[in-house]
Amino acid sequence: MLGAVVLLFMLLTSISAPWITRTDPTKTSPYERLQPPSSTHFFGTDHLGRDVFDRTMYGGRISILVGGAVGGISTLLGLAIGLVSGYYRKVDAVIMRFMDGLMAFPSLILALALIAVLGASVQNVIIVITIVSVPLVARVVRASVLSLREQQFIDAAKALGVPDWRILMLHIAPNTLAVLMVQGTFVFALAVIAEANLSFLGAGVPPTTPSWGNIMGEGRTYLSLAFWVTFFPGVFLSLTVLAINLLGDGLRDALDPKLRRRA
């Protein structure tokens, strides 16, 4: 519940950014550069005189958008791949070797290489992180399907002549929802961090679009003079990722029948 409340708060503040901020997050004011937090600038200003509070509020929109989009798309693609791979043995050998190949690369290095090919934009960041994240979901779903396909109710459905697509959609897929939801929140959190990493390195969202990663990336040069430029977006990023992980852990406890019986 705590994770859900914090995540909802972050989501609401990001959505309401146009109404709770006072200036354009891209507006520069050189005469007010590197000002400390005050009643005029709640989180201070950066090296170009831009209000850090305003940029942090708007930055949450990009970070949460990327995380939510990657989490949703990766979950759907991972579910489809995991169902097919886990149910059909011959297809499994091909698909899982491809997934293993993607997972063999360090995720950040692979994401940087793909961004270098596609170019830096919000859409490309979502595509790249999704490609990196799909194997994480697919393998978890596949593991569940490998166990479910040996159950007696699946044998009974086959004996009745139920087609494979119907078995997958009505009998196997619903029984993977518990692990799928938990893995989806895990991927959501990873995507938020991955977007921040890419933007921090200058390979993610363009600098003209504020996100928590590129705000911290621009502020690292002035860390000894103006720590607040990096500190506040870092706090918001940490709280968001912590909230998502708490929510995922709570979902695991609530959806796992073994844990429910133990409680």
Order of alpha helices (4+ residues) and beta strands (2+ residues): alpha-alpha-alpha-alpha-alpha-alpha-alpha-alpha-alpha-alpha-alpha
